[in-house]
Amino acid sequence: MITASSNRNVTIDILKGIGILMVAWAHCKHPGTNWIHLFHMAIFIIASGYFYKKRPDTLNDLVEKVLRKVKTLYVPYVIANLLMTCFYCLIYGRFENIADSIGYDPDPVTMSFFIKRVLLQVLFVRVGPWEVQAWFLRNLFFVTVSFLIIDFFLGKIGLGKRSLQIHSIIGVIMLIVGFFTTCLIPQGAAAYNIERYLMSYLLYVLGIWYHAYEVRLEKVLKKGNLLVAIAGGFILLLLTNYGEISLMMAQIVNPAFFLLCSIVGWMMIIHLADFVNDNFKCSALILAKFGEKSIWVLLLHMWTFWLIRISFQRMGKIINPYLMFVLGVILSMMIALSYEWIMGFIKKESN
């Protein structure tokens, strides 16, 4: 469903809203974390593929689309990691229990340490376990840019009409190579986490396939949204008995298990989002707003969790983890909405 006023797909916004709250919930280690990990990052990659619109026809068009990805994915990644580096330097030696949860770097915090980390971040190199969820932006950047380039050349050599099938074959090969890469090199293929990118390409293609056949699927499943969501949740619950998935750690059990969990998770959440949108307008509005600001919540929620823990620690108290979840996601949204309001005000005044 797309609203006429904002031209946004409300169902996908609700899906991303549900997804980002699940991400934050899992990072608090609440019940259901392993179940959520089976699909929670996959649905965002599939959703990104869902919005792929048009193959770049010219080199200028390709460059323009790549630069757009630089603006929306690369720049936020660098800024988030730069701020995280500053935050890490501030708490180094002061709040050991908080810093431990981020992951201490073996090098002492010095000016050379800071400069080195900033340069690595600009080069898109993994800088340690404390890059928080910004890894997802880097991963999505590699996926989307490589897809654009490959799609451009497929069009140029006359294979545009079969491009989706070719992308699917490429994605399957990448998934298998990425999986065996993690088996052969458990610590990671490279500083860029190439194996994560290889495993994600096919998910992006699945998003395009779903969009292409969405109308046909809706005719069959539309009236059973809740039933599909419940069935998907139950299947995923059964699948927790067969392994755990962590895309961040490039752990997927095996390619077939990863694909199954990703597809079932997507179908579950997309139909749950449809059901909420049709029957609970107030909840739909709130979840859609979270989905609209999902990148903000993705990048901010771990920071807000740490800041809340530090605040309570200074008062000599331990915060309830469920309260931390609620306060953390609300604070993340408040920051995102405040920024939106400030930028809107500045734009209005400048006009």
Order of alpha helices (4+ residues) and beta strands (2+ residues): alpha-alpha-alpha-alpha-alpha-alpha-alpha-alpha-alpha-alpha-alpha-alpha-alpha-alpha-alpha-alpha
